[in-house]
Amino acid sequence: MSAIKWSLLFLLVIFPFFLLTGDYMAHNTFASDADSATRDAAQSELKANIVKNSLRDADVYKDNCVVQYNPTTTQTVFNQSLNRNVVQDSSGDKGYITAAEGTGIAGAEIHTLSTPYPTGTPGFQAGGHGNSPPMLAIRSNVVRNTFSYGLLSHFSPAGQLSPYDVIQTQKIAILEEK
Amino acid sequence: MRKICFFSALLLLGVLNFFFSYVPTVLADTPIDITNPPGVTTLPSPNIDYETTGSSPTDTLTKIDYWVSSSAPTSSIRYKTLEYYIVLHNSDGTVSKVFSFQPTVSIPSSGTVIDEFIVTAQNLIDAGFTQNDLTLQNLSQVGLSATIEIYNDSTGDVLATFGDQNSIPSTIDPIIQQTAGNIGFGSTDINDMESRYVDDILTVIPPPVTPKPKPTSTSDTCSLQVNSPTTLTEDNVPDYWEYTYGTPDSFGNCITNQVWEPYQEELRMSITSPDPATVKAGQGTSVTVTTWYENNDPTAWNGSSYNTGVPTVTMSGPNTDDWQSYKLNQTRMTANMVLQSTQVYTDPNFHGMTYTSGCLGNPPIQVGYNVPVVEQTWVIPYARFDNNGWTMSQTPPTDIDNQYVFGGLNRWYFGFDIPDGQTFNLQFLAQGGSTGTMEVCGNDKISIKGSPYDDIVVTTIDPNNPFPGGEPTAWQGFESNITNLAGWFRESGAELQKKLEQWETESLLGKIFTFLHGNVQNGVKSMDSPSPSPSP
């Protein structure tokens, strides 16, 4: 009886406890990694895509800096910065990124933006000569494979519980000139 | 006995004449230079000339030149000059001194020769003249006269003698023409005899006014001078100004003098220190060049500007946008600077030309004084940047949108890839003047340090409290762009999923409404149908 009791206790309490605790810790670790990758992507997107010529007179016009966003580099930086093993999409990207920008089309998908300056048509830009300084809001969603989510999804009605842990992170990066 | 009495009477008359007439200072032993000036075949007119130490009354006579002609004899009837007299008249016109000398010229065997008698002040002083005798205030007239004897070379008979120290051309010339002409001398010989008599008012000709010396900096070579103004002054204006002034002679007559002097022009330039002198790679610096031009040739001034001014100032500097290429080829670009402003004013310090007309009775005249100065300010051409690079223009570019086209400032730019510590020269050259070749130049030194990227800071912020340390100036008025994203920032994955599903199932009108509504409410709205759960 005691063995059954301990078995039930282990099966119903201790094992799920450790399972959930481990899963929680793994979630936090992945979330921290995604948070860091999202920050890197946002900051890189701003700094790497500054239009050089806008800096020509930045010593005279402090708000002259203009950024031409380039979604390709953002995704690349995010992929490189994310260290954890997450579920990748068919193109090999580790997460799905959307971007928001204060003065333009908020929440617009970064993948739908124009080709990079100067070869393509204008995308959204920020900053420069009395406009809003450059700012970029990025949201990333990464998908973590988890045993507990998969196990639980077997016991849930079809489609009610996803077998994946989707971690969402958002960062707002701004660019300032000293 | 009668003969003795006759000769005694003649001797007595001669002695009495000696004592009762003017007794000149006869100094026959003083040697003077007699030359045959090469190339002189005709008698100069006038055949007397003077040199003085100046034109003021205290200046002195330094030299007297005479030219006399002598022709070869054609018969036995000849003439010879027994004595020459240099006669100085004092200020009231009376003879003050006579300097006599024996002729030492030889009779030419053929043709006519011109002899120049050079009587220096030293000759006169050696002969007993004092320095005071030679001062212009004690002189009014200088003359040459002679005693000429006509004789028969075959018999030795003297046929006629005429002329003494008091003879002047107006009185002796008729005697020569009558006496010599009656004896049978021709016009050549008569002219030769007349050349021994010169009587000229001592119109002391002052030496020409010494032109103003050129300023010291007159090099045409455009030497480079770092950060220092360079001045070039030239008097190469191919024209001269003429002025006339009068000086009174010893008799109070006003003697007119004419002087020519070249016009002068001046070109100066100053260059400001570059602003900034230390440039961050990729950025630019501005320099202002100021030129001053003035010309005292009245024909150069058209009433508002100089025809001979400074049409252009050019500059050259390194083209370092392609740093690797510059390192290989030291590529430089040249551009005309932009004329920013022009001012015209008079320069009281310019090397003016002024003179007084003296005894001519006219008021003093100033020529070329306070001439207009044209001050011009030049700046570096306007810059324009687009995806094709940097171009310069004389007018401000009109298509600057600060998105794809930048610039508009008058600056010289350097490439983004230049390492720290590199130094470059900007060179400036102003050219113009009446000959078009007058030029002045200088340069500025610029060093590179840092990059504009050093000044850029990218940070992540919380939209609920974006600037806990205080709102930066650049963000004033735009903070709502960040705070409007607070709702989007809080959005959980479930809410996002729900919103996306709602977006997928909504009608087109609903999508538009949701999009617009969502933008207003949250500043955030999904525009597409992303798949937050990518297929594994």
Interface residues (C-beta under 8 A of the other chain):
Chain A: R39 A42 Q43 L46 K47 I50 V51 K52 N53 S54 L55 R56 D57 A58 D59 V60 K62 D63 N64 C65 V66 V87 Q88 D89 S90 D93 Y96 T98 A100 G102 T103 I105 A106 G107 A108 E109 H111 T112 Y117 P118 P122 Q125 G128 H129 S132 P133 M135 A137 R139 N141 V143 N145 S162 Y164 V166 I167 Q168 Q170 K171 I172 A173 I174 L175 E176 E177 K178
Chain B: P276 K280 G282 Q283 G284 A383 F385 D386 N387 N402 Q403 Y404 F406 G407 L409 R411 Y413 F416 P452 Y453 D455 I456 V457 V458 T459 T460 I461 D462 P463 P466 P472 T473 A474 W475 F478 S480 N481 I482 N484 L485 W488 F489 E491 S492 G493 L496 G518 N519 N522 G523 V524 K525 S526 M527 D528 P530 S531 P532 S533 P534 S535 P536
